[in-house]
Amino acid sequence: MTMFADHGAYIAEAPEDLRPLLIQVRAQLALALPDAEEVIAFKMPGFRIGKTIIAGYAAFSKQCGLYLSPSAIKSHANDIAAAGLKSTKTGVTFSPSHPIPDGLVKELALASRRDQNL
């Protein structure tokens, strides 16, 4: 199992067709959470404030995931569905054929931050 030094190394090892999506999500999370620290936690890139992971993302073979607080996902369920994306209790999946809109990344990140009272 590969351990990654940073977000750039993680993205570089992801499937080539998913890298632009990961770069986009990383940039949007950095804009939405300017005071967060980029970390590798649970073997995936994340954004941490203090000791709390606010958001994380990952690449798989055919899709990517954005991971946030359960209430952030729940409170934006209609927006996620309207974008044609699928969600679980703690994540939203997206792919080159169904990318996640920049505005939705921002709203989810901010909601996840609020849920953590940060």
Biopython code that builds the backbone (N, CA, C, O; Angstrom):
import numpy as np
from Bio.PDB.StructureBuilder import StructureBuilder

atoms = [
    (1, "MET", "N", (0.848, -1.176, 0.000)),
    (1, "MET", "CA", (0.000, 0.000, 0.000)),
    (1, "MET", "C", (0.893, 1.238, 0.000)),
    (1, "MET", "O", (1.767, 1.375, 0.856)),
    (2, "THR", "N", (0.680, 2.124, -0.940)),
    (2, "THR", "CA", (1.497, 3.318, -1.064)),
    (2, "THR", "C", (1.082, 4.362, -0.039)),
    (2, "THR", "O", (-0.104, 4.620, 0.169)),
    (3, "MET", "N", (2.076, 4.950, 0.589)),
    (3, "MET", "CA", (1.820, 6.093, 1.468)),
    (3, "MET", "C", (2.245, 7.337, 0.688)),
    (3, "MET", "O", (3.310, 7.360, 0.071)),
    (4, "PHE", "N", (1.417, 8.351, 0.721)),
    (4, "PHE", "CA", (1.678, 9.549, -0.059)),
    (4, "PHE", "C", (2.196, 10.662, 0.835)),
    (4, "PHE", "O", (1.719, 10.854, 1.953)),
    (5, "ALA", "N", (3.182, 11.390, 0.324)),
    (5, "ALA", "CA", (3.788, 12.483, 1.089)),
    (5, "ALA", "C", (2.866, 13.697, 1.160)),
    (5, "ALA", "O", (2.835, 14.404, 2.167)),
    (6, "ASP", "N", (2.115, 13.932, 0.081)),
    (6, "ASP", "CA", (1.269, 15.123, 0.038)),
    (6, "ASP", "C", (0.193, 14.960, -1.040)),
    (6, "ASP", "O", (0.134, 13.944, -1.734)),
    (7, "HIS", "N", (-0.653, 15.983, -1.160)),
    (7, "HIS", "CA", (-1.747, 15.930, -2.134)),
    (7, "HIS", "C", (-1.238, 15.772, -3.557)),
    (7, "HIS", "O", (-1.813, 15.020, -4.343)),
    (8, "GLY", "N", (-0.161, 16.477, -3.895)),
    (8, "GLY", "CA", (0.386, 16.387, -5.253)),
    (8, "GLY", "C", (0.823, 14.979, -5.606)),
    (8, "GLY", "O", (0.588, 14.510, -6.720)),
    (9, "ALA", "N", (1.459, 14.304, -4.659)),
    (9, "ALA", "CA", (1.902, 12.925, -4.900)),
    (9, "ALA", "C", (0.705, 11.997, -5.058)),
    (9, "ALA", "O", (0.722, 11.096, -5.897)),
    (10, "TYR", "N", (-0.329, 12.213, -4.259)),
    (10, "TYR", "CA", (-1.542, 11.395, -4.367)),
    (10, "TYR", "C", (-2.167, 11.569, -5.754)),
    (10, "TYR", "O", (-2.483, 10.588, -6.426)),
    (11, "ILE", "N", (-2.339, 12.814, -6.170)),
    (11, "ILE", "CA", (-2.959, 13.096, -7.466)),
    (11, "ILE", "C", (-2.121, 12.508, -8.603)),
    (11, "ILE", "O", (-2.673, 11.976, -9.566)),
    (12, "ALA", "N", (-0.806, 12.601, -8.500)),
    (12, "ALA", "CA", (0.087, 12.086, -9.551)),
    (12, "ALA", "C", (-0.063, 10.581, -9.734)),
    (12, "ALA", "O", (0.155, 10.074, -10.835)),
    (13, "GLU", "N", (-0.432, 9.854, -8.674)),
    (13, "GLU", "CA", (-0.588, 8.405, -8.749)),
    (13, "GLU", "C", (-2.004, 7.960, -9.109)),
    (13, "GLU", "O", (-2.242, 6.774, -9.336)),
    (14, "ALA", "N", (-2.941, 8.900, -9.162)),
    (14, "ALA", "CA", (-4.335, 8.565, -9.487)),
    (14, "ALA", "C", (-4.468, 8.230, -10.972)),
    (14, "ALA", "O", (-3.612, 8.611, -11.771)),
    (15, "PRO", "N", (-5.536, 7.519, -11.346)),
    (15, "PRO", "CA", (-5.766, 7.264, -12.770)),
    (15, "PRO", "C", (-5.759, 8.580, -13.561)),
    (15, "PRO", "O", (-6.338, 9.578, -13.133)),
    (16, "GLU", "N", (-5.104, 8.560, -14.705)),
    (16, "GLU", "CA", (-4.879, 9.787, -15.482)),
    (16, "GLU", "C", (-6.154, 10.560, -15.779)),
    (16, "GLU", "O", (-6.162, 11.789, -15.707)),
    (17, "ASP", "N", (-7.240, 9.853, -16.113)),
    (17, "ASP", "CA", (-8.477, 10.553, -16.468)),
    (17, "ASP", "C", (-9.161, 11.197, -15.258)),
    (17, "ASP", "O", (-10.047, 12.035, -15.428)),
    (18, "LEU", "N", (-8.764, 10.819, -14.045)),
    (18, "LEU", "CA", (-9.362, 11.393, -12.839)),
    (18, "LEU", "C", (-8.550, 12.561, -12.272)),
    (18, "LEU", "O", (-9.057, 13.326, -11.452)),
    (19, "ARG", "N", (-7.316, 12.698, -12.698)),
    (19, "ARG", "CA", (-6.440, 13.741, -12.136)),
    (19, "ARG", "C", (-7.011, 15.150, -12.266)),
    (19, "ARG", "O", (-6.955, 15.909, -11.299)),
    (20, "PRO", "N", (-7.567, 15.535, -13.438)),
    (20, "PRO", "CA", (-8.137, 16.897, -13.524)),
    (20, "PRO", "C", (-9.255, 17.129, -12.502)),
    (20, "PRO", "O", (-9.382, 18.229, -11.965)),
    (21, "LEU", "N", (-10.056, 16.107, -12.234)),
    (21, "LEU", "CA", (-11.121, 16.244, -11.232)),
    (21, "LEU", "C", (-10.540, 16.448, -9.838)),
    (21, "LEU", "O", (-11.035, 17.272, -9.069)),
    (22, "LEU", "N", (-9.497, 15.704, -9.515)),
    (22, "LEU", "CA", (-8.867, 15.826, -8.205)),
    (22, "LEU", "C", (-8.216, 17.199, -8.042)),
    (22, "LEU", "O", (-8.291, 17.802, -6.971)),
    (23, "ILE", "N", (-7.586, 17.686, -9.097)),
    (23, "ILE", "CA", (-6.968, 19.014, -9.058)),
    (23, "ILE", "C", (-8.039, 20.078, -8.817)),
    (23, "ILE", "O", (-7.838, 21.002, -8.029)),
    (24, "GLN", "N", (-9.176, 19.941, -9.500)),
    (24, "GLN", "CA", (-10.285, 20.886, -9.352)),
    (24, "GLN", "C", (-10.832, 20.855, -7.925)),
    (24, "GLN", "O", (-11.029, 21.908, -7.319)),
    (25, "VAL", "N", (-11.076, 19.674, -7.388)),
    (25, "VAL", "CA", (-11.635, 19.561, -6.041)),
    (25, "VAL", "C", (-10.644, 20.100, -5.012)),
    (25, "VAL", "O", (-11.032, 20.806, -4.082)),
    (26, "ARG", "N", (-9.381, 19.770, -5.179)),
    (26, "ARG", "CA", (-8.364, 20.294, -4.256)),
    (26, "ARG", "C", (-8.378, 21.815, -4.256)),
    (26, "ARG", "O", (-8.355, 22.434, -3.191)),
    (27, "ALA", "N", (-8.417, 22.424, -5.433)),
    (27, "ALA", "CA", (-8.411, 23.884, -5.544)),
    (27, "ALA", "C", (-9.655, 24.486, -4.906)),
    (27, "ALA", "O", (-9.563, 25.490, -4.201)),
    (28, "GLN", "N", (-10.810, 23.888, -5.144)),
    (28, "GLN", "CA", (-12.055, 24.408, -4.574)),
    (28, "GLN", "C", (-12.072, 24.283, -3.056)),
    (28, "GLN", "O", (-12.541, 25.188, -2.366)),
    (29, "LEU", "N", (-11.569, 23.179, -2.535)),
    (29, "LEU", "CA", (-11.506, 23.015, -1.084)),
    (29, "LEU", "C", (-10.534, 24.032, -0.477)),
    (29, "LEU", "O", (-10.809, 24.593, 0.584)),
    (30, "ALA", "N", (-9.416, 24.269, -1.137)),
    (30, "ALA", "CA", (-8.449, 25.246, -0.635)),
    (30, "ALA", "C", (-9.045, 26.650, -0.611)),
    (30, "ALA", "O", (-8.778, 27.423, 0.309)),
    (31, "LEU", "N", (-9.848, 26.981, -1.615)),
    (31, "LEU", "CA", (-10.511, 28.291, -1.635)),
    (31, "LEU", "C", (-11.576, 28.394, -0.543)),
    (31, "LEU", "O", (-11.695, 29.429, 0.113)),
    (32, "ALA", "N", (-12.340, 27.337, -0.352)),
    (32, "ALA", "CA", (-13.424, 27.350, 0.634)),
    (32, "ALA", "C", (-12.905, 27.286, 2.067)),
    (32, "ALA", "O", (-13.552, 27.781, 2.990)),
    (33, "LEU", "N", (-11.740, 26.675, 2.248)),
    (33, "LEU", "CA", (-11.171, 26.468, 3.581)),
    (33, "LEU", "C", (-9.750, 27.038, 3.633)),
    (33, "LEU", "O", (-8.794, 26.287, 3.829)),
    (34, "PRO", "N", (-9.601, 28.364, 3.459)),
    (34, "PRO", "CA", (-8.249, 28.932, 3.337)),
    (34, "PRO", "C", (-7.370, 28.746, 4.569)),
    (34, "PRO", "O", (-6.144, 28.785, 4.460)),
    (35, "ASP", "N", (-7.969, 28.546, 5.728)),
    (35, "ASP", "CA", (-7.176, 28.376, 6.950)),
    (35, "ASP", "C", (-6.938, 26.911, 7.299)),
    (35, "ASP", "O", (-6.362, 26.600, 8.341)),
    (36, "ALA", "N", (-7.382, 26.018, 6.428)),
    (36, "ALA", "CA", (-7.191, 24.586, 6.673)),
    (36, "ALA", "C", (-5.811, 24.144, 6.200)),
    (36, "ALA", "O", (-5.224, 24.732, 5.291)),
    (37, "GLU", "N", (-5.319, 23.106, 6.835)),
    (37, "GLU", "CA", (-4.026, 22.512, 6.490)),
    (37, "GLU", "C", (-4.276, 21.306, 5.589)),
    (37, "GLU", "O", (-5.151, 20.486, 5.866)),
    (38, "GLU", "N", (-3.506, 21.204, 4.515)),
    (38, "GLU", "CA", (-3.588, 20.016, 3.672)),
    (38, "GLU", "C", (-2.847, 18.882, 4.371)),
    (38, "GLU", "O", (-1.691, 19.029, 4.767)),
    (39, "VAL", "N", (-3.528, 17.751, 4.514)),
    (39, "VAL", "CA", (-2.933, 16.587, 5.178)),
    (39, "VAL", "C", (-3.263, 15.329, 4.379)),
    (39, "VAL", "O", (-4.153, 15.326, 3.529)),
    (40, "ILE", "N", (-2.528, 14.270, 4.673)),
    (40, "ILE", "CA", (-2.891, 12.935, 4.215)),
    (40, "ILE", "C", (-3.362, 12.204, 5.471)),
    (40, "ILE", "O", (-2.595, 12.011, 6.414)),
    (41, "ALA", "N", (-4.625, 11.804, 5.471)),
    (41, "ALA", "CA", (-5.206, 11.101, 6.612)),
    (41, "ALA", "C", (-6.078, 9.979, 6.081)),
    (41, "ALA", "O", (-6.758, 10.144, 5.068)),
    (42, "PHE", "N", (-6.062, 8.848, 6.752)),
    (42, "PHE", "CA", (-6.828, 7.679, 6.297)),
    (42, "PHE", "C", (-6.446, 7.307, 4.860)),
    (42, "PHE", "O", (-7.283, 6.845, 4.085)),
    (43, "LYS", "N", (-5.161, 7.519, 4.516)),
    (43, "LYS", "CA", (-4.588, 7.192, 3.206)),
    (43, "LYS", "C", (-5.197, 7.996, 2.059)),
    (43, "LYS", "O", (-5.154, 7.568, 0.905)),
    (44, "MET", "N", (-5.775, 9.182, 2.383)),
    (44, "MET", "CA", (-6.317, 10.047, 1.340)),
    (44, "MET", "C", (-6.064, 11.512, 1.695)),
    (44, "MET", "O", (-5.859, 11.845, 2.862)),
    (45, "PRO", "N", (-6.078, 12.386, 0.683)),
    (45, "PRO", "CA", (-5.886, 13.806, 0.939)),
    (45, "PRO", "C", (-7.067, 14.379, 1.709)),
    (45, "PRO", "O", (-8.220, 14.016, 1.476)),
    (46, "GLY", "N", (-6.755, 15.278, 2.627)),
    (46, "GLY", "CA", (-7.804, 15.924, 3.396)),
    (46, "GLY", "C", (-7.416, 17.340, 3.779)),
    (46, "GLY", "O", (-6.271, 17.759, 3.606)),
    (47, "PHE", "N", (-8.386, 18.060, 4.299)),
    (47, "PHE", "CA", (-8.201, 19.417, 4.785)),
    (47, "PHE", "C", (-8.590, 19.425, 6.252)),
    (47, "PHE", "O", (-9.709, 19.064, 6.619)),
    (48, "ARG", "N", (-7.640, 19.847, 7.088)),
    (48, "ARG", "CA", (-7.811, 19.768, 8.531)),
    (48, "ARG", "C", (-7.730, 21.161, 9.152)),
    (48, "ARG", "O", (-6.912, 21.991, 8.757)),
    (49, "ILE", "N", (-8.593, 21.391, 10.125)),
    (49, "ILE", "CA", (-8.522, 22.586, 10.955)),
    (49, "ILE", "C", (-8.374, 22.078, 12.380)),
    (49, "ILE", "O", (-9.235, 21.358, 12.886)),
    (50, "GLY", "N", (-7.282, 22.454, 13.019)),
    (50, "GLY", "CA", (-6.994, 21.898, 14.340)),
    (50, "GLY", "C", (-6.756, 20.400, 14.190)),
    (50, "GLY", "O", (-5.897, 19.972, 13.419)),
    (51, "LYS", "N", (-7.518, 19.618, 14.926)),
    (51, "LYS", "CA", (-7.399, 18.158, 14.836)),
    (51, "LYS", "C", (-8.537, 17.527, 14.044)),
    (51, "LYS", "O", (-8.652, 16.303, 13.988)),
    (52, "THR", "N", (-9.379, 18.358, 13.432)),
    (52, "THR", "CA", (-10.574, 17.876, 12.757)),
    (52, "THR", "C", (-10.424, 17.901, 11.243)),
    (52, "THR", "O", (-10.090, 18.936, 10.665)),
    (53, "ILE", "N", (-10.670, 16.768, 10.602)),
    (53, "ILE", "CA", (-10.704, 16.706, 9.138)),
    (53, "ILE", "C", (-12.064, 17.256, 8.694)),
    (53, "ILE", "O", (-13.107, 16.717, 9.065)),
    (54, "ILE", "N", (-12.048, 18.312, 7.910)),
    (54, "ILE", "CA", (-13.277, 18.942, 7.434)),
    (54, "ILE", "C", (-13.747, 18.276, 6.145)),
    (54, "ILE", "O", (-14.945, 18.063, 5.955)),
    (55, "ALA", "N", (-12.816, 17.952, 5.269)),
    (55, "ALA", "CA", (-13.149, 17.347, 3.980)),
    (55, "ALA", "C", (-11.967, 16.506, 3.514)),
    (55, "ALA", "O", (-10.809, 16.808, 3.804)),
    (56, "GLY", "N", (-12.291, 15.450, 2.789)),
    (56, "GLY", "CA", (-11.282, 14.614, 2.180)),
    (56, "GLY", "C", (-11.751, 14.201, 0.801)),
    (56, "GLY", "O", (-12.935, 14.303, 0.478)),
    (57, "TYR", "N", (-10.821, 13.737, -0.006)),
    (57, "TYR", "CA", (-11.193, 13.267, -1.340)),
    (57, "TYR", "C", (-10.312, 12.093, -1.713)),
    (57, "TYR", "O", (-9.229, 11.909, -1.157)),
    (58, "ALA", "N", (-10.789, 11.301, -2.662)),
    (58, "ALA", "CA", (-10.053, 10.109, -3.060)),
    (58, "ALA", "C", (-10.383, 9.751, -4.499)),
    (58, "ALA", "O", (-11.422, 10.133, -5.036)),
    (59, "ALA", "N", (-9.468, 9.009, -5.105)),
    (59, "ALA", "CA", (-9.680, 8.476, -6.453)),
    (59, "ALA", "C", (-9.738, 6.961, -6.370)),
    (59, "ALA", "O", (-9.016, 6.329, -5.598)),
    (60, "PHE", "N", (-10.599, 6.408, -7.171)),
    (60, "PHE", "CA", (-10.711, 4.964, -7.295)),
    (60, "PHE", "C", (-10.436, 4.621, -8.758)),
    (60, "PHE", "O", (-9.861, 5.447, -9.467)),
    (61, "SER", "N", (-10.810, 3.468, -9.227)),
    (61, "SER", "CA", (-10.475, 3.115, -10.609)),
    (61, "SER", "C", (-11.292, 3.890, -11.634)),
    (61, "SER", "O", (-10.769, 4.242, -12.692)),
    (62, "LYS", "N", (-12.564, 4.164, -11.347)),
    (62, "LYS", "CA", (-13.427, 4.804, -12.341)),
    (62, "LYS", "C", (-14.104, 6.075, -11.844)),
    (62, "LYS", "O", (-14.747, 6.776, -12.626)),
    (63, "GLN", "N", (-13.970, 6.382, -10.565)),
    (63, "GLN", "CA", (-14.646, 7.548, -10.015)),
    (63, "GLN", "C", (-13.844, 8.123, -8.850)),
    (63, "GLN", "O", (-12.858, 7.545, -8.393)),
    (64, "CYS", "N", (-14.308, 9.286, -8.390)),
    (64, "CYS", "CA", (-13.701, 9.953, -7.239)),
    (64, "CYS", "C", (-14.764, 10.112, -6.159)),
    (64, "CYS", "O", (-15.960, 9.996, -6.424)),
    (65, "GLY", "N", (-14.314, 10.375, -4.956)),
    (65, "GLY", "CA", (-15.226, 10.638, -3.861)),
    (65, "GLY", "C", (-14.793, 11.878, -3.105)),
    (65, "GLY", "O", (-13.601, 12.153, -2.965)),
    (66, "LEU", "N", (-15.778, 12.626, -2.617)),
    (66, "LEU", "CA", (-15.558, 13.772, -1.744)),
    (66, "LEU", "C", (-16.236, 13.410, -0.430)),
    (66, "LEU", "O", (-17.420, 13.074, -0.415)),
    (67, "TYR", "N", (-15.493, 13.475, 0.671)),
    (67, "TYR", "CA", (-15.981, 13.002, 1.967)),
    (67, "TYR", "C", (-16.078, 14.151, 2.952)),
    (67, "TYR", "O", (-15.133, 14.916, 3.145)),
    (68, "LEU", "N", (-17.264, 14.252, 3.580)),
    (68, "LEU", "CA", (-17.579, 15.372, 4.456)),
    (68, "LEU", "C", (-18.423, 14.877, 5.623)),
    (68, "LEU", "O", (-18.652, 13.677, 5.776)),
    (69, "SER", "N", (-18.878, 15.815, 6.439)),
    (69, "SER", "CA", (-19.733, 15.443, 7.560)),
    (69, "SER", "C", (-21.081, 14.936, 7.039)),
    (69, "SER", "O", (-21.559, 15.413, 6.010)),
    (70, "PRO", "N", (-21.698, 13.977, 7.736)),
    (70, "PRO", "CA", (-23.002, 13.460, 7.305)),
    (70, "PRO", "C", (-24.067, 14.545, 7.155)),
    (70, "PRO", "O", (-24.873, 14.494, 6.227)),
    (71, "SER", "N", (-24.078, 15.525, 8.058)),
    (71, "SER", "CA", (-25.116, 16.550, 7.952)),
    (71, "SER", "C", (-24.889, 17.472, 6.754)),
    (71, "SER", "O", (-25.850, 18.015, 6.210)),
    (72, "ALA", "N", (-23.633, 17.659, 6.335)),
    (72, "ALA", "CA", (-23.368, 18.458, 5.125)),
    (72, "ALA", "C", (-23.950, 17.755, 3.908)),
    (72, "ALA", "O", (-24.546, 18.396, 3.042)),
    (73, "ILE", "N", (-23.779, 16.444, 3.842)),
    (73, "ILE", "CA", (-24.339, 15.665, 2.729)),
    (73, "ILE", "C", (-25.869, 15.738, 2.765)),
    (73, "ILE", "O", (-26.517, 16.003, 1.753)),
    (74, "LYS", "N", (-26.422, 15.500, 3.939)),
    (74, "LYS", "CA", (-27.883, 15.483, 4.088)),
    (74, "LYS", "C", (-28.501, 16.836, 3.737)),
    (74, "LYS", "O", (-29.524, 16.895, 3.054)),
    (75, "SER", "N", (-27.883, 17.920, 4.203)),
    (75, "SER", "CA", (-28.456, 19.245, 3.970)),
    (75, "SER", "C", (-28.349, 19.687, 2.509)),
    (75, "SER", "O", (-29.036, 20.621, 2.097)),
    (76, "HIS", "N", (-27.499, 19.029, 1.727)),
    (76, "HIS", "CA", (-27.345, 19.364, 0.305)),
    (76, "HIS", "C", (-27.780, 18.224, -0.614)),
    (76, "HIS", "O", (-27.378, 18.168, -1.777)),
    (77, "ALA", "N", (-28.598, 17.322, -0.091)),
    (77, "ALA", "CA", (-29.030, 16.149, -0.873)),
    (77, "ALA", "C", (-29.701, 16.548, -2.182)),
    (77, "ALA", "O", (-29.460, 15.919, -3.212)),
    (78, "ASN", "N", (-30.533, 17.576, -2.160)),
    (78, "ASN", "CA", (-31.217, 18.002, -3.384)),
    (78, "ASN", "C", (-30.241, 18.556, -4.407)),
    (78, "ASN", "O", (-30.381, 18.298, -5.602)),
    (79, "ASP", "N", (-29.242, 19.326, -3.943)),
    (79, "ASP", "CA", (-28.233, 19.886, -4.847)),
    (79, "ASP", "C", (-27.376, 18.773, -5.461)),
    (79, "ASP", "O", (-27.023, 18.825, -6.639)),
    (80, "ILE", "N", (-27.052, 17.776, -4.649)),
    (80, "ILE", "CA", (-26.253, 16.641, -5.124)),
    (80, "ILE", "C", (-27.026, 15.884, -6.204)),
    (80, "ILE", "O", (-26.482, 15.553, -7.257)),
    (81, "ALA", "N", (-28.298, 15.618, -5.925)),
    (81, "ALA", "CA", (-29.135, 14.908, -6.898)),
    (81, "ALA", "C", (-29.330, 15.741, -8.165)),
    (81, "ALA", "O", (-29.309, 15.201, -9.271)),
    (82, "ALA", "N", (-29.518, 17.045, -8.010)),
    (82, "ALA", "CA", (-29.722, 17.923, -9.167)),
    (82, "ALA", "C", (-28.492, 17.945, -10.073)),
    (82, "ALA", "O", (-28.608, 18.153, -11.280)),
    (83, "ALA", "N", (-27.308, 17.730, -9.482)),
    (83, "ALA", "CA", (-26.069, 17.689, -10.275)),
    (83, "ALA", "C", (-25.862, 16.319, -10.920)),
    (83, "ALA", "O", (-24.880, 16.107, -11.631)),
    (84, "GLY", "N", (-26.799, 15.381, -10.669)),
    (84, "GLY", "CA", (-26.686, 14.046, -11.255)),
    (84, "GLY", "C", (-25.673, 13.166, -10.555)),
    (84, "GLY", "O", (-25.158, 12.217, -11.145)),
    (85, "LEU", "N", (-25.381, 13.475, -9.289)),
    (85, "LEU", "CA", (-24.373, 12.734, -8.539)),
    (85, "LEU", "C", (-25.022, 11.815, -7.520)),
    (85, "LEU", "O", (-26.171, 12.016, -7.127)),
    (86, "LYS", "N", (-24.282, 10.815, -7.101)),
    (86, "LYS", "CA", (-24.743, 9.885, -6.074)),
    (86, "LYS", "C", (-24.043, 10.214, -4.773)),
    (86, "LYS", "O", (-22.909, 10.695, -4.760)),
    (87, "SER", "N", (-24.740, 9.946, -3.675)),
    (87, "SER", "CA", (-24.121, 10.198, -2.383)),
    (87, "SER", "C", (-24.388, 9.044, -1.429)),
    (87, "SER", "O", (-25.333, 8.272, -1.588)),
    (88, "THR", "N", (-23.519, 8.962, -0.438)),
    (88, "THR", "CA", (-23.692, 8.050, 0.683)),
    (88, "THR", "C", (-23.840, 8.934, 1.912)),
    (88, "THR", "O", (-23.939, 10.155, 1.789)),
    (89, "LYS", "N", (-23.856, 8.347, 3.062)),
    (89, "LYS", "CA", (-23.997, 9.126, 4.290)),
    (89, "LYS", "C", (-22.880, 10.163, 4.446)),
    (89, "LYS", "O", (-23.120, 11.255, 4.961)),
    (90, "THR", "N", (-21.673, 9.832, 4.009)),
    (90, "THR", "CA", (-20.539, 10.735, 4.226)),
    (90, "THR", "C", (-19.797, 11.131, 2.952)),
    (90, "THR", "O", (-18.746, 11.766, 3.030)),
    (91, "GLY", "N", (-20.321, 10.770, 1.786)),
    (91, "GLY", "CA", (-19.570, 11.087, 0.581)),
    (91, "GLY", "C", (-20.419, 11.314, -0.646)),
    (91, "GLY", "O", (-21.587, 10.930, -0.707)),
    (92, "VAL", "N", (-19.798, 11.950, -1.622)),
    (92, "VAL", "CA", (-20.396, 12.197, -2.931)),
    (92, "VAL", "C", (-19.442, 11.621, -3.959)),
    (92, "VAL", "O", (-18.243, 11.896, -3.914)),
    (93, "THR", "N", (-19.956, 10.826, -4.886)),
    (93, "THR", "CA", (-19.104, 10.289, -5.936)),
    (93, "THR", "C", (-19.290, 11.102, -7.216)),
    (93, "THR", "O", (-20.378, 11.588, -7.523)),
    (94, "PHE", "N", (-18.181, 11.230, -7.948)),
    (94, "PHE", "CA", (-18.200, 11.975, -9.201)),
    (94, "PHE", "C", (-17.171, 11.366, -10.135)),
    (94, "PHE", "O", (-16.278, 10.634, -9.708)),
    (95, "SER", "N", (-17.309, 11.678, -11.419)),
    (95, "SER", "CA", (-16.456, 11.069, -12.445)),
    (95, "SER", "C", (-16.303, 12.042, -13.604)),
    (95, "SER", "O", (-16.953, 13.086, -13.625)),
    (96, "PRO", "N", (-15.446, 11.709, -14.571)),
    (96, "PRO", "CA", (-15.309, 12.600, -15.727)),
    (96, "PRO", "C", (-16.644, 12.843, -16.443)),
    (96, "PRO", "O", (-16.874, 13.939, -16.954)),
    (97, "SER", "N", (-17.515, 11.848, -16.486)),
    (97, "SER", "CA", (-18.804, 12.038, -17.150)),
    (97, "SER", "C", (-19.820, 12.760, -16.263)),
    (97, "SER", "O", (-20.809, 13.297, -16.762)),
    (98, "HIS", "N", (-19.581, 12.773, -14.961)),
    (98, "HIS", "CA", (-20.441, 13.480, -14.005)),
    (98, "HIS", "C", (-19.570, 14.227, -12.990)),
    (98, "HIS", "O", (-19.475, 13.813, -11.834)),
    (99, "PRO", "N", (-18.933, 15.327, -13.416)),
    (99, "PRO", "CA", (-18.077, 16.078, -12.486)),
    (99, "PRO", "C", (-18.908, 16.801, -11.426)),
    (99, "PRO", "O", (-20.098, 17.053, -11.616)),
    (100, "ILE", "N", (-18.274, 17.120, -10.334)),
    (100, "ILE", "CA", (-18.953, 17.845, -9.260)),
    (100, "ILE", "C", (-18.772, 19.345, -9.511)),
    (100, "ILE", "O", (-17.647, 19.800, -9.719)),
    (101, "PRO", "N", (-19.855, 20.112, -9.495)),
    (101, "PRO", "CA", (-19.741, 21.557, -9.744)),
    (101, "PRO", "C", (-18.926, 22.265, -8.658)),
    (101, "PRO", "O", (-19.013, 21.921, -7.479)),
    (102, "ASP", "N", (-18.133, 23.260, -9.074)),
    (102, "ASP", "CA", (-17.304, 24.012, -8.135)),
    (102, "ASP", "C", (-18.128, 24.581, -6.985)),
    (102, "ASP", "O", (-17.726, 24.482, -5.825)),
    (103, "GLY", "N", (-19.262, 25.168, -7.294)),
    (103, "GLY", "CA", (-20.097, 25.773, -6.258)),
    (103, "GLY", "C", (-20.573, 24.761, -5.231)),
    (103, "GLY", "O", (-20.699, 25.079, -4.049)),
    (104, "LEU", "N", (-20.835, 23.556, -5.677)),
    (104, "LEU", "CA", (-21.290, 22.514, -4.762)),
    (104, "LEU", "C", (-20.147, 22.068, -3.846)),
    (104, "LEU", "O", (-20.372, 21.804, -2.665)),
    (105, "VAL", "N", (-18.941, 21.983, -4.372)),
    (105, "VAL", "CA", (-17.785, 21.647, -3.529)),
    (105, "VAL", "C", (-17.666, 22.682, -2.414)),
    (105, "VAL", "O", (-17.496, 22.331, -1.247)),
    (106, "LYS", "N", (-17.756, 23.956, -2.780)),
    (106, "LYS", "CA", (-17.631, 25.035, -1.797)),
    (106, "LYS", "C", (-18.729, 24.936, -0.741)),
    (106, "LYS", "O", (-18.449, 24.996, 0.456)),
    (107, "GLU", "N", (-19.966, 24.786, -1.177)),
    (107, "GLU", "CA", (-21.086, 24.731, -0.225)),
    (107, "GLU", "C", (-20.958, 23.534, 0.712)),
    (107, "GLU", "O", (-21.209, 23.656, 1.911)),
    (108, "LEU", "N", (-20.575, 22.394, 0.181)),
    (108, "LEU", "CA", (-20.398, 21.205, 1.015)),
    (108, "LEU", "C", (-19.270, 21.396, 2.026)),
    (108, "LEU", "O", (-19.405, 21.015, 3.189)),
    (109, "ALA", "N", (-18.158, 21.985, 1.583)),
    (109, "ALA", "CA", (-17.025, 22.209, 2.484)),
    (109, "ALA", "C", (-17.401, 23.166, 3.604)),
    (109, "ALA", "O", (-17.062, 22.934, 4.765)),
    (110, "LEU", "N", (-18.095, 24.234, 3.261)),
    (110, "LEU", "CA", (-18.504, 25.207, 4.279)),
    (110, "LEU", "C", (-19.512, 24.599, 5.251)),
    (110, "LEU", "O", (-19.458, 24.870, 6.451)),
    (111, "ALA", "N", (-20.425, 23.783, 4.741)),
    (111, "ALA", "CA", (-21.399, 23.117, 5.615)),
    (111, "ALA", "C", (-20.698, 22.131, 6.541)),
    (111, "ALA", "O", (-21.036, 22.039, 7.721)),
    (112, "SER", "N", (-19.728, 21.398, 6.014)),
    (112, "SER", "CA", (-18.982, 20.443, 6.826)),
    (112, "SER", "C", (-18.213, 21.178, 7.926)),
    (112, "SER", "O", (-18.123, 20.705, 9.059)),
    (113, "ARG", "N", (-17.666, 22.328, 7.578)),
    (113, "ARG", "CA", (-16.951, 23.136, 8.574)),
    (113, "ARG", "C", (-17.906, 23.616, 9.665)),
    (113, "ARG", "O", (-17.591, 23.527, 10.851)),
    (114, "ARG", "N", (-19.072, 24.124, 9.266)),
    (114, "ARG", "CA", (-20.065, 24.584, 10.247)),
    (114, "ARG", "C", (-20.483, 23.430, 11.165)),
    (114, "ARG", "O", (-20.654, 23.619, 12.369)),
    (115, "ASP", "N", (-20.643, 22.253, 10.595)),
    (115, "ASP", "CA", (-21.057, 21.087, 11.385)),
    (115, "ASP", "C", (-20.031, 20.740, 12.450)),
    (115, "ASP", "O", (-20.372, 20.167, 13.484)),
    (116, "GLN", "N", (-18.790, 21.083, 12.203)),
    (116, "GLN", "CA", (-17.722, 20.802, 13.165)),
    (116, "GLN", "C", (-17.532, 21.973, 14.144)),
    (116, "GLN", "O", (-16.662, 21.934, 15.014)),
    (117, "ASN", "N", (-18.365, 23.015, 13.985)),
    (117, "ASN", "CA", (-18.266, 24.216, 14.823)),
    (117, "ASN", "C", (-16.897, 24.880, 14.741)),
    (117, "ASN", "O", (-16.353, 25.331, 15.748)),
    (118, "LEU", "N", (-16.347, 24.935, 13.529)),
    (118, "LEU", "CA", (-15.029, 25.555, 13.315)),
    (118, "LEU", "C", (-15.155, 26.770, 12.426)),
    (118, "LEU", "O", (-14.155, 27.425, 12.132)),
]
sb = StructureBuilder()
sb.init_structure("model")
sb.init_model(0)
sb.init_chain("A")
sb.init_seg("    ")
for serial, (resi, resn, name, xyz) in enumerate(atoms, 1):
    if name == "N":
        sb.init_residue(resn, " ", resi, " ")
    sb.init_atom(name, np.array(xyz, "f"), 0.0, 1.0, " ", f" {name:<3s}", serial, name[0])
structure = sb.get_structure()
